[in-house]
Structures are given as C-alpha cells and as structure tokens.
Amino acid sequence: MVKISAPSSTGGIIRYFDEYKSKVEISPGKVLFITLILIIVIISLHVFNPFGF
C-alpha cells in the first residue's frame, strides 16, 4: 500500500515583505510633506495659469 500525502497548505506562497528590505525608506512625514507641496504647486498652476490653457 502506497501512502499519498497532500501538498502543504503554504506550498509555493512567498511572503515578499519578509524576503525584501528596501534600501530607500521614506518616513510617513516626508511623504505627507511632499504630497502637500505637490498639491500646492498644482493648485497654484491652476489658479495663476501661466501657460494660458
């Protein structure tokens, strides 16, 4: 009699957040600051409209 086993429940699944560590990390405060600056630049371009669009 040959015993057949089922595959493991985690077979083939890789948790990438455990495997990869980025060399570039940006703090949440810096991301918020950059986002706010971009919003201000976009709004000011719409308000002052230097290109005549």
PQR file of N, CA, C, O and H, with PARSE charges and radii, in Angstrom:
ATOM      1  N   MET A   1       0.846  -1.176   0.000 -0.4000 1.5000
ATOM      2  CA  MET A   1       0.000   0.000   0.000 -0.0000 2.0000
ATOM      3  C   MET A   1       0.897   1.248   0.000  0.5500 1.7000
ATOM      4  O   MET A   1       1.805   1.361   0.824 -0.5500 1.4000
ATOM      5  N   VAL A   2       0.641   2.177  -0.922 -0.4000 1.5000
ATOM      6  CA  VAL A   2       1.419   3.396  -1.047 -0.0000 2.0000
ATOM      7  C   VAL A   2       0.637   4.534  -0.394  0.5500 1.7000
ATOM      8  O   VAL A   2      -0.533   4.765  -0.698 -0.5500 1.4000
ATOM      9  H   VAL A   2      -0.096   2.085  -1.591  0.4000 1.0000
ATOM     10  N   LYS A   3       1.312   5.229   0.504 -0.4000 1.5000
ATOM     11  CA  LYS A   3       0.666   6.363   1.168 -0.0000 2.0000
ATOM     12  C   LYS A   3       0.934   7.631   0.366  0.5500 1.7000
ATOM     13  O   LYS A   3       2.084   7.955   0.071 -0.5500 1.4000
ATOM     14  H   LYS A   3       2.263   5.041   0.751  0.4000 1.0000
ATOM     15  N   ILE A   4      -0.132   8.345   0.013 -0.4000 1.5000
ATOM     16  CA  ILE A   4      -0.016   9.585  -0.748 -0.0000 2.0000
ATOM     17  C   ILE A   4      -0.347  10.731   0.189  0.5500 1.7000
ATOM     18  O   ILE A   4      -1.389  10.730   0.846 -0.5500 1.4000
ATOM     19  H   ILE A   4      -1.066   8.082   0.252  0.4000 1.0000
ATOM     20  N   SER A   5       0.551  11.712   0.246 -0.4000 1.5000
ATOM     21  CA  SER A   5       0.300  12.860   1.120 -0.0000 2.0000
ATOM     22  C   SER A   5      -0.113  14.071   0.283  0.5500 1.7000
ATOM     23  O   SER A   5       0.332  14.241  -0.852 -0.5500 1.4000
ATOM     24  H   SER A   5       1.397  11.712  -0.288  0.4000 1.0000
ATOM     25  N   ALA A   6      -0.957  14.891   0.858 -0.4000 1.5000
ATOM     26  CA  ALA A   6      -1.425  16.107   0.195 -0.0000 2.0000
ATOM     27  C   ALA A   6      -0.337  17.172   0.295  0.5500 1.7000
ATOM     28  O   ALA A   6       0.484  17.145   1.211 -0.5500 1.4000
ATOM     29  H   ALA A   6      -1.318  14.753   1.780  0.4000 1.0000
ATOM     30  N   PRO A   7      -0.335  18.098  -0.642 -0.5600 1.5000
ATOM     31  CA  PRO A   7       0.666  19.165  -0.580  0.2800 2.0000
ATOM     32  C   PRO A   7       0.441  20.062   0.641  0.5500 1.7000
ATOM     33  O   PRO A   7      -0.663  20.158   1.178 -0.5500 1.4000
ATOM     34  N   SER A   8       1.506  20.699   1.047 -0.4000 1.5000
ATOM     35  CA  SER A   8       1.432  21.594   2.188 -0.0000 2.0000
ATOM     36  C   SER A   8       0.507  22.763   1.875  0.5500 1.7000
ATOM     37  O   SER A   8       0.388  23.168   0.718 -0.5500 1.4000
ATOM     38  H   SER A   8       2.402  20.621   0.611  0.4000 1.0000
ATOM     39  N   SER A   9      -0.140  23.302   2.883 -0.4000 1.5000
ATOM     40  CA  SER A   9      -1.095  24.392   2.661 -0.0000 2.0000
ATOM     41  C   SER A   9      -0.407  25.690   2.271  0.5500 1.7000
ATOM     42  O   SER A   9      -1.051  26.566   1.693 -0.5500 1.4000
ATOM     43  H   SER A   9      -0.043  22.973   3.823  0.4000 1.0000
ATOM     44  N   THR A  10       0.880  25.845   2.568 -0.4000 1.5000
ATOM     45  CA  THR A  10       1.601  27.061   2.207 -0.0000 2.0000
ATOM     46  C   THR A  10       2.576  26.816   1.064  0.5500 1.7000
ATOM     47  O   THR A  10       3.482  27.620   0.846 -0.5500 1.4000
ATOM     48  H   THR A  10       1.403  25.134   3.038  0.4000 1.0000
ATOM     49  N   GLY A  11       2.410  25.746   0.348 -0.4000 1.5000
ATOM     50  CA  GLY A  11       3.332  25.424  -0.730 -0.0000 2.0000
ATOM     51  C   GLY A  11       3.296  26.457  -1.839  0.5500 1.7000
ATOM     52  O   GLY A  11       2.232  26.726  -2.397 -0.5500 1.4000
ATOM     53  H   GLY A  11       1.674  25.093   0.525  0.4000 1.0000
ATOM     54  N   GLY A  12       4.430  27.037  -2.166 -0.4000 1.5000
ATOM     55  CA  GLY A  12       4.537  27.989  -3.254 -0.0000 2.0000
ATOM     56  C   GLY A  12       4.197  29.420  -2.884  0.5500 1.7000
ATOM     57  O   GLY A  12       4.344  30.315  -3.716 -0.5500 1.4000
ATOM     58  H   GLY A  12       5.295  26.819  -1.713  0.4000 1.0000
ATOM     59  N   ILE A  13       3.754  29.659  -1.681 -0.4000 1.5000
ATOM     60  CA  ILE A  13       3.400  31.020  -1.285 -0.0000 2.0000
ATOM     61  C   ILE A  13       4.612  31.663  -0.623  0.5500 1.7000
ATOM     62  O   ILE A  13       5.175  31.124   0.330 -0.5500 1.4000
ATOM     63  H   ILE A  13       3.634  28.932  -1.005  0.4000 1.0000
ATOM     64  N   ILE A  14       5.002  32.823  -1.143 -0.4000 1.5000
ATOM     65  CA  ILE A  14       6.147  33.551  -0.595 -0.0000 2.0000
ATOM     66  C   ILE A  14       5.641  34.849  -0.010  0.5500 1.7000
ATOM     67  O   ILE A  14       4.883  35.576  -0.652 -0.5500 1.4000
ATOM     68  H   ILE A  14       4.545  33.261  -1.917  0.4000 1.0000
ATOM     69  N   ARG A  15       6.052  35.135   1.187 -0.4000 1.5000
ATOM     70  CA  ARG A  15       5.703  36.411   1.799 -0.0000 2.0000
ATOM     71  C   ARG A  15       6.822  37.388   1.467  0.5500 1.7000
ATOM     72  O   ARG A  15       7.884  37.363   2.089 -0.5500 1.4000
ATOM     73  H   ARG A  15       6.668  34.545   1.709  0.4000 1.0000
ATOM     74  N   TYR A  16       6.575  38.259   0.470 -0.4000 1.5000
ATOM     75  CA  TYR A  16       7.626  39.126  -0.045 -0.0000 2.0000
ATOM     76  C   TYR A  16       8.058  40.177   0.964  0.5500 1.7000
ATOM     77  O   TYR A  16       9.207  40.618   0.937 -0.5500 1.4000
ATOM     78  H   TYR A  16       5.712  38.280  -0.036  0.4000 1.0000
ATOM     79  N   PHE A  17       7.156  40.591   1.856 -0.4000 1.5000
ATOM     80  CA  PHE A  17       7.564  41.594   2.828 -0.0000 2.0000
ATOM     81  C   PHE A  17       8.593  41.048   3.806  0.5500 1.7000
ATOM     82  O   PHE A  17       9.305  41.823   4.445 -0.5500 1.4000
ATOM     83  H   PHE A  17       6.223  40.233   1.877  0.4000 1.0000
ATOM     84  N   ASP A  18       8.684  39.744   3.934 -0.4000 1.5000
ATOM     85  CA  ASP A  18       9.730  39.145   4.766 -0.0000 2.0000
ATOM     86  C   ASP A  18      11.024  38.950   3.984  0.5500 1.7000
ATOM     87  O   ASP A  18      12.107  38.920   4.570 -0.5500 1.4000
ATOM     88  H   ASP A  18       8.106  39.115   3.415  0.4000 1.0000
ATOM     89  N   GLU A  19      10.918  38.820   2.680 -0.4000 1.5000
ATOM     90  CA  GLU A  19      12.072  38.489   1.852 -0.0000 2.0000
ATOM     91  C   GLU A  19      12.845  39.720   1.378  0.5500 1.7000
ATOM     92  O   GLU A  19      14.049  39.629   1.139 -0.5500 1.4000
ATOM     93  H   GLU A  19      10.039  38.845   2.205  0.4000 1.0000
ATOM     94  N   TYR A  20      12.187  40.854   1.241 -0.4000 1.5000
ATOM     95  CA  TYR A  20      12.804  42.013   0.605 -0.0000 2.0000
ATOM     96  C   TYR A  20      12.824  43.196   1.557  0.5500 1.7000
ATOM     97  O   TYR A  20      11.809  43.539   2.163 -0.5500 1.4000
ATOM     98  H   TYR A  20      11.209  40.928   1.435  0.4000 1.0000
ATOM     99  N   LYS A  21      13.972  43.807   1.680 -0.4000 1.5000
ATOM    100  CA  LYS A  21      14.124  45.006   2.503 -0.0000 2.0000
ATOM    101  C   LYS A  21      14.670  46.093   1.599  0.5500 1.7000
ATOM    102  O   LYS A  21      15.775  45.964   1.072 -0.5500 1.4000
ATOM    103  H   LYS A  21      14.797  43.529   1.188  0.4000 1.0000
ATOM    104  N   SER A  22      13.908  47.168   1.412 -0.4000 1.5000
ATOM    105  CA  SER A  22      14.303  48.252   0.521 -0.0000 2.0000
ATOM    106  C   SER A  22      15.464  49.037   1.118  0.5500 1.7000
ATOM    107  O   SER A  22      15.555  49.215   2.332 -0.5500 1.4000
ATOM    108  H   SER A  22      13.011  47.273   1.840  0.4000 1.0000
ATOM    109  N   LYS A  23      16.345  49.499   0.246 -0.4000 1.5000
ATOM    110  CA  LYS A  23      17.467  50.320   0.690 -0.0000 2.0000
ATOM    111  C   LYS A  23      17.043  51.765   0.881  0.5500 1.7000
ATOM    112  O   LYS A  23      17.693  52.516   1.607 -0.5500 1.4000
ATOM    113  H   LYS A  23      16.272  49.354  -0.741  0.4000 1.0000
ATOM    114  N   VAL A  24      15.942  52.160   0.225 -0.4000 1.5000
ATOM    115  CA  VAL A  24      15.429  53.521   0.318 -0.0000 2.0000
ATOM    116  C   VAL A  24      14.150  53.486   1.140  0.5500 1.7000
ATOM    117  O   VAL A  24      13.158  52.876   0.741 -0.5500 1.4000
ATOM    118  H   VAL A  24      15.414  51.550  -0.365  0.4000 1.0000
ATOM    119  N   GLU A  25      14.183  54.135   2.271 -0.4000 1.5000
ATOM    120  CA  GLU A  25      12.991  54.211   3.109 -0.0000 2.0000
ATOM    121  C   GLU A  25      12.670  55.674   3.366  0.5500 1.7000
ATOM    122  O   GLU A  25      13.545  56.461   3.728 -0.5500 1.4000
ATOM    123  H   GLU A  25      14.989  54.631   2.595  0.4000 1.0000
ATOM    124  N   ILE A  26      11.395  56.029   3.174 -0.4000 1.5000
ATOM    125  CA  ILE A  26      10.934  57.393   3.375 -0.0000 2.0000
ATOM    126  C   ILE A  26       9.939  57.385   4.525  0.5500 1.7000
ATOM    127  O   ILE A  26       9.012  56.577   4.558 -0.5500 1.4000
ATOM    128  H   ILE A  26      10.685  55.390   2.880  0.4000 1.0000
ATOM    129  N   SER A  27      10.144  58.282   5.448 -0.4000 1.5000
ATOM    130  CA  SER A  27       9.245  58.337   6.599 -0.0000 2.0000
ATOM    131  C   SER A  27       7.880  58.863   6.164  0.5500 1.7000
ATOM    132  O   SER A  27       7.788  59.594   5.178 -0.5500 1.4000
ATOM    133  H   SER A  27      10.897  58.938   5.421  0.4000 1.0000
ATOM    134  N   PRO A  28       6.823  58.500   6.885 -0.5600 1.5000
ATOM    135  CA  PRO A  28       5.486  58.980   6.543  0.2800 2.0000
ATOM    136  C   PRO A  28       5.377  60.504   6.568  0.5500 1.7000
ATOM    137  O   PRO A  28       4.615  61.078   5.790 -0.5500 1.4000
ATOM    138  N   GLY A  29       6.119  61.158   7.439 -0.4000 1.5000
ATOM    139  CA  GLY A  29       6.097  62.616   7.495 -0.0000 2.0000
ATOM    140  C   GLY A  29       6.624  63.244   6.218  0.5500 1.7000
ATOM    141  O   GLY A  29       6.072  64.234   5.737 -0.5500 1.4000
ATOM    142  H   GLY A  29       6.738  60.691   8.070  0.4000 1.0000
ATOM    143  N   LYS A  30       7.702  62.669   5.660 -0.4000 1.5000
ATOM    144  CA  LYS A  30       8.260  63.187   4.413 -0.0000 2.0000
ATOM    145  C   LYS A  30       7.303  62.968   3.249  0.5500 1.7000
ATOM    146  O   LYS A  30       7.170  63.833   2.383 -0.5500 1.4000
ATOM    147  H   LYS A  30       8.150  61.865   6.052  0.4000 1.0000
ATOM    148  N   VAL A  31       6.637  61.817   3.223 -0.4000 1.5000
ATOM    149  CA  VAL A  31       5.662  61.546   2.163 -0.0000 2.0000
ATOM    150  C   VAL A  31       4.521  62.547   2.238  0.5500 1.7000
ATOM    151  O   VAL A  31       4.083  63.059   1.208 -0.5500 1.4000
ATOM    152  H   VAL A  31       6.745  61.114   3.926  0.4000 1.0000
ATOM    153  N   LEU A  32       4.035  62.834   3.434 -0.4000 1.5000
ATOM    154  CA  LEU A  32       2.962  63.809   3.620 -0.0000 2.0000
ATOM    155  C   LEU A  32       3.419  65.202   3.177  0.5500 1.7000
ATOM    156  O   LEU A  32       2.669  65.912   2.506 -0.5500 1.4000
ATOM    157  H   LEU A  32       4.391  62.418   4.271  0.4000 1.0000
ATOM    158  N   PHE A  33       4.622  65.592   3.540 -0.4000 1.5000
ATOM    159  CA  PHE A  33       5.160  66.901   3.170 -0.0000 2.0000
ATOM    160  C   PHE A  33       5.281  67.033   1.652  0.5500 1.7000
ATOM    161  O   PHE A  33       4.873  68.048   1.089 -0.5500 1.4000
ATOM    162  H   PHE A  33       5.231  65.015   4.085  0.4000 1.0000
ATOM    163  N   ILE A  34       5.832  66.029   0.991 -0.4000 1.5000
ATOM    164  CA  ILE A  34       5.982  66.062  -0.463 -0.0000 2.0000
ATOM    165  C   ILE A  34       4.615  66.115  -1.139  0.5500 1.7000
ATOM    166  O   ILE A  34       4.439  66.828  -2.127 -0.5500 1.4000
ATOM    167  H   ILE A  34       6.163  65.205   1.449  0.4000 1.0000
ATOM    168  N   THR A  35       3.653  65.370  -0.617 -0.4000 1.5000
ATOM    169  CA  THR A  35       2.306  65.376  -1.179 -0.0000 2.0000
ATOM    170  C   THR A  35       1.664  66.752  -1.052  0.5500 1.7000
ATOM    171  O   THR A  35       1.043  67.240  -1.996 -0.5500 1.4000
ATOM    172  H   THR A  35       3.795  64.791   0.186  0.4000 1.0000
ATOM    173  N   LEU A  36       1.812  67.375   0.108 -0.4000 1.5000
ATOM    174  CA  LEU A  36       1.241  68.706   0.306 -0.0000 2.0000
ATOM    175  C   LEU A  36       1.893  69.736  -0.616  0.5500 1.7000
ATOM    176  O   LEU A  36       1.207  70.604  -1.156 -0.5500 1.4000
ATOM    177  H   LEU A  36       2.317  66.978   0.875  0.4000 1.0000
ATOM    178  N   ILE A  37       3.195  69.648  -0.798 -0.4000 1.5000
ATOM    179  CA  ILE A  37       3.894  70.569  -1.702 -0.0000 2.0000
ATOM    180  C   ILE A  37       3.387  70.386  -3.135  0.5500 1.7000
ATOM    181  O   ILE A  37       3.153  71.369  -3.838 -0.5500 1.4000
ATOM    182  H   ILE A  37       3.752  68.943  -0.359  0.4000 1.0000
ATOM    183  N   LEU A  38       3.218  69.142  -3.568 -0.4000 1.5000
ATOM    184  CA  LEU A  38       2.710  68.893  -4.917 -0.0000 2.0000
ATOM    185  C   LEU A  38       1.291  69.423  -5.089  0.5500 1.7000
ATOM    186  O   LEU A  38       0.960  69.978  -6.137 -0.5500 1.4000
ATOM    187  H   LEU A  38       3.408  68.343  -2.997  0.4000 1.0000
ATOM    188  N   ILE A  39       0.451  69.258  -4.067 -0.4000 1.5000
ATOM    189  CA  ILE A  39      -0.915  69.781  -4.132 -0.0000 2.0000
ATOM    190  C   ILE A  39      -0.891  71.293  -4.257  0.5500 1.7000
ATOM    191  O   ILE A  39      -1.638  71.862  -5.054 -0.5500 1.4000
ATOM    192  H   ILE A  39       0.720  68.808  -3.216  0.4000 1.0000
ATOM    193  N   ILE A  40      -0.047  71.944  -3.486 -0.4000 1.5000
ATOM    194  CA  ILE A  40       0.047  73.413  -3.545 -0.0000 2.0000
ATOM    195  C   ILE A  40       0.535  73.871  -4.918  0.5500 1.7000
ATOM    196  O   ILE A  40       0.019  74.847  -5.462 -0.5500 1.4000
ATOM    197  H   ILE A  40       0.560  71.482  -2.839  0.4000 1.0000
ATOM    198  N   VAL A  41       1.520  73.180  -5.479 -0.4000 1.5000
ATOM    199  CA  VAL A  41       2.031  73.547  -6.804 -0.0000 2.0000
ATOM    200  C   VAL A  41       0.949  73.373  -7.868  0.5500 1.7000
ATOM    201  O   VAL A  41       0.788  74.239  -8.727 -0.5500 1.4000
ATOM    202  H   VAL A  41       1.939  72.387  -5.037  0.4000 1.0000
ATOM    203  N   ILE A  42       0.216  72.281  -7.824 -0.4000 1.5000
ATOM    204  CA  ILE A  42      -0.831  72.026  -8.824 -0.0000 2.0000
ATOM    205  C   ILE A  42      -1.948  73.050  -8.710  0.5500 1.7000
ATOM    206  O   ILE A  42      -2.417  73.566  -9.725 -0.5500 1.4000
ATOM    207  H   ILE A  42       0.347  71.577  -7.126  0.4000 1.0000
ATOM    208  N   ILE A  43      -2.383  73.353  -7.490 -0.4000 1.5000
ATOM    209  CA  ILE A  43      -3.442  74.356  -7.304 -0.0000 2.0000
ATOM    210  C   ILE A  43      -2.967  75.727  -7.776  0.5500 1.7000
ATOM    211  O   ILE A  43      -3.719  76.452  -8.426 -0.5500 1.4000
ATOM    212  H   ILE A  43      -2.002  72.934  -6.665  0.4000 1.0000
ATOM    213  N   SER A  44      -1.725  76.088  -7.453 -0.4000 1.5000
ATOM    214  CA  SER A  44      -1.224  77.398  -7.877 -0.0000 2.0000
ATOM    215  C   SER A  44      -1.104  77.478  -9.396  0.5500 1.7000
ATOM    216  O   SER A  44      -1.326  78.545  -9.967 -0.5500 1.4000
ATOM    217  H   SER A  44      -1.114  75.498  -6.925  0.4000 1.0000
ATOM    218  N   LEU A  45      -0.758  76.376 -10.064 -0.4000 1.5000
ATOM    219  CA  LEU A  45      -0.714  76.381 -11.528 -0.0000 2.0000
ATOM    220  C   LEU A  45      -2.104  76.550 -12.122  0.5500 1.7000
ATOM    221  O   LEU A  45      -2.265  77.201 -13.154 -0.5500 1.4000
ATOM    222  H   LEU A  45      -0.577  75.509  -9.600  0.4000 1.0000
ATOM    223  N   HIS A  46      -3.108  75.969 -11.478 -0.4000 1.5000
ATOM    224  CA  HIS A  46      -4.480  76.141 -11.955 -0.0000 2.0000
ATOM    225  C   HIS A  46      -4.972  77.565 -11.710  0.5500 1.7000
ATOM    226  O   HIS A  46      -5.687  78.119 -12.545 -0.5500 1.4000
ATOM    227  H   HIS A  46      -2.978  75.441 -10.639  0.4000 1.0000
ATOM    228  N   VAL A  47      -4.608  78.158 -10.598 -0.4000 1.5000
ATOM    229  CA  VAL A  47      -5.088  79.485 -10.259 -0.0000 2.0000
ATOM    230  C   VAL A  47      -4.402  80.546 -11.119  0.5500 1.7000
ATOM    231  O   VAL A  47      -5.078  81.401 -11.691 -0.5500 1.4000
ATOM    232  H   VAL A  47      -4.026  77.709  -9.919  0.4000 1.0000
ATOM    233  N   PHE A  48      -3.089  80.504 -11.218 -0.4000 1.5000
ATOM    234  CA  PHE A  48      -2.345  81.540 -11.932 -0.0000 2.0000
ATOM    235  C   PHE A  48      -2.234  81.261 -13.428  0.5500 1.7000
ATOM    236  O   PHE A  48      -2.047  82.190 -14.214 -0.5500 1.4000
ATOM    237  H   PHE A  48      -2.541  79.809 -10.753  0.4000 1.0000
ATOM    238  N   ASN A  49      -2.345  80.015 -13.828 -0.4000 1.5000
ATOM    239  CA  ASN A  49      -2.435  79.596 -15.224 -0.0000 2.0000
ATOM    240  C   ASN A  49      -1.407  80.301 -16.128  0.5500 1.7000
ATOM    241  O   ASN A  49      -1.791  81.077 -17.003 -0.5500 1.4000
ATOM    242  H   ASN A  49      -2.497  79.260 -13.190  0.4000 1.0000
ATOM    243  N   PRO A  50      -0.114  80.041 -15.925 -0.5600 1.5000
ATOM    244  CA  PRO A  50       0.915  80.770 -16.690  0.2800 2.0000
ATOM    245  C   PRO A  50       0.997  80.357 -18.164  0.5500 1.7000
ATOM    246  O   PRO A  50       1.593  81.077 -18.965 -0.5500 1.4000
ATOM    247  N   PHE A  51       0.421  79.232 -18.531 -0.4000 1.5000
ATOM    248  CA  PHE A  51       0.550  78.726 -19.899 -0.0000 2.0000
ATOM    249  C   PHE A  51      -0.655  79.052 -20.767  0.5500 1.7000
ATOM    250  O   PHE A  51      -0.637  78.764 -21.964 -0.5500 1.4000
ATOM    251  H   PHE A  51      -0.063  78.647 -17.880  0.4000 1.0000
ATOM    252  N   GLY A  52      -1.692  79.639 -20.205 -0.4000 1.5000
ATOM    253  CA  GLY A  52      -2.859  80.020 -20.971 -0.0000 2.0000
ATOM    254  C   GLY A  52      -3.762  78.879 -21.383  0.5500 1.7000
ATOM    255  O   GLY A  52      -4.497  79.022 -22.360 -0.5500 1.4000
ATOM    256  H   GLY A  52      -1.706  79.873 -19.233  0.4000 1.0000
ATOM    257  N   PHE A  53      -3.746  77.767 -20.698 -0.4000 1.5000
ATOM    258  CA  PHE A  53      -4.609  76.623 -21.041 -0.0000 2.0000
ATOM    259  C   PHE A  53      -5.977  76.791 -20.457  0.5500 1.7000
ATOM    260  O   PHE A  53      -6.836  75.929 -20.640 -0.5500 1.4000
ATOM    261  H   PHE A  53      -3.149  77.651 -19.904  0.4000 1.0000
TER
END
